[in-house]
Amino acid sequence: MEKKVNATGRRKEGVAKVWLSLGKGNIVVNGRRLDEYFPLMGLQSRVTAPLEITENLKRYDVKVTVHGGGISGQAGAVALGIARALVEADGKLRTVLKKKGFLKRDSRMVERKKYGRRKARKSPQYSKR
């Protein structure tokens, strides 16, 4: 592997830039530890899932800058970025990650609000008289 490998991940409005380097398994998100930035265990496991599946959790140090969206979208963006960086670092991991669905960009976005509606689809209460 080269010195550093970088990749980008996106989910909803969140955009994550990920740098992967050989190390001891430290994950830093926006200058803070993983458990500080993502306090919920579900989000932490979502972020580390690509590393756990490929058994590289203690092999790489991960540095992430993420912005936009909420914490759920940011966690998904970081996970996609880590998966893409792992493939760039070691091409043999592609089949494992692709089979588990980590390399697929989740394109679901929030539907925009329409005029005359309360939200995207909710309409005002119908009044017969």
C-alpha positions as YAML, in Angstrom:
chain: A
units: angstrom
residues:
- id: 1
  name: MET
  ca: [0.00, 0.00, 0.00]
- id: 2
  name: GLU
  ca: [1.08, 3.55, -0.68]
- id: 3
  name: LYS
  ca: [1.51, 6.11, 2.09]
- id: 4
  name: LYS
  ca: [-2.12, 7.31, 2.13]
- id: 5
  name: VAL
  ca: [-5.23, 6.37, 0.19]
- id: 6
  name: ASN
  ca: [-8.19, 8.72, -0.01]
- id: 7
  name: ALA
  ca: [-11.80, 8.33, -1.13]
- id: 8
  name: THR
  ca: [-15.11, 10.17, -0.96]
- id: 9
  name: GLY
  ca: [-18.43, 8.87, 0.33]
- id: 10
  name: ARG
  ca: [-21.89, 10.45, 0.10]
- id: 11
  name: ARG
  ca: [-25.25, 9.70, 1.72]
- id: 12
  name: LYS
  ca: [-28.28, 12.01, 1.80]
- id: 13
  name: GLU
  ca: [-26.70, 15.48, 2.21]
- id: 14
  name: GLY
  ca: [-23.56, 14.21, 3.99]
- id: 15
  name: VAL
  ca: [-20.18, 14.21, 2.25]
- id: 16
  name: ALA
  ca: [-17.17, 12.44, 3.78]
- id: 17
  name: LYS
  ca: [-13.54, 12.61, 2.69]
- id: 18
  name: VAL
  ca: [-11.63, 9.59, 4.01]
- id: 19
  name: TRP
  ca: [-7.85, 9.09, 4.30]
- id: 20
  name: LEU
  ca: [-6.61, 5.56, 5.00]
- id: 21
  name: SER
  ca: [-3.08, 4.80, 6.19]
- id: 22
  name: LEU
  ca: [-1.35, 1.85, 7.81]
- id: 23
  name: GLY
  ca: [-1.61, 2.08, 11.59]
- id: 24
  name: LYS
  ca: [-3.18, 0.66, 14.74]
- id: 25
  name: GLY
  ca: [-6.89, 1.17, 14.08]
- id: 26
  name: ASN
  ca: [-7.46, 4.75, 15.19]
- id: 27
  name: ILE
  ca: [-10.52, 6.39, 13.64]
- id: 28
  name: VAL
  ca: [-10.68, 10.20, 13.80]
- id: 29
  name: VAL
  ca: [-13.74, 12.08, 12.51]
- id: 30
  name: ASN
  ca: [-13.44, 15.89, 12.22]
- id: 31
  name: GLY
  ca: [-10.60, 15.88, 14.76]
- id: 32
  name: ARG
  ca: [-12.54, 13.85, 17.35]
- id: 33
  name: ARG
  ca: [-12.54, 10.15, 18.24]
- id: 34
  name: LEU
  ca: [-15.20, 7.97, 16.61]
- id: 35
  name: ASP
  ca: [-17.15, 7.40, 19.84]
- id: 36
  name: GLU
  ca: [-17.19, 11.16, 20.53]
- id: 37
  name: TYR
  ca: [-18.45, 12.14, 17.09]
- id: 38
  name: PHE
  ca: [-20.95, 9.28, 16.71]
- id: 39
  name: PRO
  ca: [-22.19, 8.57, 20.28]
- id: 40
  name: LEU
  ca: [-24.76, 5.94, 19.21]
- id: 41
  name: MET
  ca: [-23.46, 2.37, 18.99]
- id: 42
  name: GLY
  ca: [-25.50, 1.68, 15.85]
- id: 43
  name: LEU
  ca: [-23.81, 4.52, 13.98]
- id: 44
  name: GLN
  ca: [-20.36, 3.44, 15.23]
- id: 45
  name: SER
  ca: [-20.91, -0.12, 14.02]
- id: 46
  name: ARG
  ca: [-22.19, 1.21, 10.68]
- id: 47
  name: VAL
  ca: [-18.98, 3.22, 10.22]
- id: 48
  name: THR
  ca: [-16.64, 0.38, 11.20]
- id: 49
  name: ALA
  ca: [-18.57, -2.36, 9.32]
- id: 50
  name: PRO
  ca: [-16.41, -2.26, 6.13]
- id: 51
  name: LEU
  ca: [-13.27, -2.63, 8.25]
- id: 52
  name: GLU
  ca: [-14.75, -5.47, 10.33]
- id: 53
  name: ILE
  ca: [-16.02, -7.41, 7.29]
- id: 54
  name: THR
  ca: [-12.56, -7.29, 5.68]
- id: 55
  name: GLU
  ca: [-10.80, -7.92, 9.06]
- id: 56
  name: ASN
  ca: [-8.77, -4.70, 8.77]
- id: 57
  name: LEU
  ca: [-10.05, -2.92, 11.90]
- id: 58
  name: LYS
  ca: [-6.64, -2.94, 13.66]
- id: 59
  name: ARG
  ca: [-4.58, -2.57, 10.48]
- id: 60
  name: TYR
  ca: [-5.51, 0.90, 9.22]
- id: 61
  name: ASP
  ca: [-5.76, 4.37, 10.73]
- id: 62
  name: VAL
  ca: [-8.69, 6.33, 9.34]
- id: 63
  name: LYS
  ca: [-8.94, 10.13, 9.20]
- id: 64
  name: VAL
  ca: [-12.27, 11.59, 8.08]
- id: 65
  name: THR
  ca: [-13.64, 15.06, 7.41]
- id: 66
  name: VAL
  ca: [-17.40, 15.03, 7.04]
- id: 67
  name: HIS
  ca: [-19.93, 17.82, 6.59]
- id: 68
  name: GLY
  ca: [-23.55, 18.34, 5.62]
- id: 69
  name: GLY
  ca: [-26.70, 16.49, 6.61]
- id: 70
  name: GLY
  ca: [-27.39, 14.80, 9.95]
- id: 71
  name: ILE
  ca: [-25.49, 12.15, 11.86]
- id: 72
  name: SER
  ca: [-27.21, 9.22, 10.13]
- id: 73
  name: GLY
  ca: [-26.35, 10.49, 6.65]
- id: 74
  name: GLN
  ca: [-22.84, 11.33, 7.77]
- id: 75
  name: ALA
  ca: [-22.32, 7.82, 9.17]
- id: 76
  name: GLY
  ca: [-23.43, 6.30, 5.86]
- id: 77
  name: ALA
  ca: [-21.14, 8.65, 3.95]
- id: 78
  name: VAL
  ca: [-18.16, 7.70, 6.13]
- id: 79
  name: ALA
  ca: [-18.89, 3.97, 5.68]
- id: 80
  name: LEU
  ca: [-19.01, 4.32, 1.88]
- id: 81
  name: GLY
  ca: [-15.79, 6.37, 1.91]
- id: 82
  name: ILE
  ca: [-13.99, 3.76, 4.03]
- id: 83
  name: ALA
  ca: [-15.18, 0.95, 1.74]
- id: 84
  name: ARG
  ca: [-13.98, 2.80, -1.37]
- id: 85
  name: ALA
  ca: [-10.62, 3.56, 0.25]
- id: 86
  name: LEU
  ca: [-10.18, -0.10, 1.21]
- id: 87
  name: VAL
  ca: [-10.77, -1.14, -2.41]
- id: 88
  name: GLU
  ca: [-8.24, 1.42, -3.58]
- id: 89
  name: ALA
  ca: [-5.70, 0.14, -1.02]
- id: 90
  name: ASP
  ca: [-6.29, -3.56, -1.76]
- id: 91
  name: GLY
  ca: [-8.23, -4.56, -4.88]
- id: 92
  name: LYS
  ca: [-8.86, -8.10, -3.58]
- id: 93
  name: LEU
  ca: [-11.32, -6.74, -1.00]
- id: 94
  name: ARG
  ca: [-13.68, -5.52, -3.73]
- id: 95
  name: THR
  ca: [-15.59, -8.80, -4.09]
- id: 96
  name: VAL
  ca: [-16.22, -9.09, -0.33]
- id: 97
  name: LEU
  ca: [-17.37, -5.47, 0.03]
- id: 98
  name: LYS
  ca: [-19.49, -5.56, -3.12]
- id: 99
  name: LYS
  ca: [-21.25, -8.76, -2.03]
- id: 100
  name: LYS
  ca: [-22.19, -7.17, 1.32]
- id: 101
  name: GLY
  ca: [-23.40, -3.98, -0.42]
- id: 102
  name: PHE
  ca: [-20.85, -1.51, 1.00]
- id: 103
  name: LEU
  ca: [-19.82, -0.13, -2.40]
- id: 104
  name: LYS
  ca: [-23.36, 0.85, -3.43]
- id: 105
  name: ARG
  ca: [-24.21, 4.55, -3.18]
- id: 106
  name: ASP
  ca: [-27.56, 4.92, -1.42]
- id: 107
  name: SER
  ca: [-29.24, 7.48, -3.67]
- id: 108
  name: ARG
  ca: [-32.37, 8.02, -1.54]
- id: 109
  name: MET
  ca: [-32.87, 11.71, -0.79]
- id: 110
  name: VAL
  ca: [-35.57, 13.71, 0.98]
- id: 111
  name: GLU
  ca: [-38.42, 14.57, -1.36]
- id: 112
  name: ARG
  ca: [-38.94, 18.28, -1.82]
- id: 113
  name: LYS
  ca: [-41.96, 20.11, -0.42]
- id: 114
  name: LYS
  ca: [-44.63, 20.99, -2.99]
- id: 115
  name: TYR
  ca: [-46.75, 24.15, -2.96]
- id: 116
  name: GLY
  ca: [-50.31, 23.74, -1.64]
- id: 117
  name: ARG
  ca: [-49.13, 20.86, 0.54]
- id: 118
  name: ARG
  ca: [-48.06, 20.76, 4.18]
- id: 119
  name: LYS
  ca: [-45.03, 18.55, 3.43]
- id: 120
  name: ALA
  ca: [-43.91, 16.66, 0.33]
- id: 121
  name: ARG
  ca: [-47.14, 14.64, 0.08]
- id: 122
  name: LYS
  ca: [-49.35, 15.55, 3.06]
- id: 123
  name: SER
  ca: [-52.27, 17.67, 1.92]
- id: 124
  name: PRO
  ca: [-54.44, 20.04, 3.97]
- id: 125
  name: GLN
  ca: [-57.46, 18.51, 5.68]
- id: 126
  name: TYR
  ca: [-60.40, 18.09, 3.33]
- id: 127
  name: SER
  ca: [-63.53, 19.99, 4.29]
- id: 128
  name: LYS
  ca: [-66.80, 18.91, 2.68]
- id: 129
  name: ARG
  ca: [-68.78, 21.94, 3.82]
...
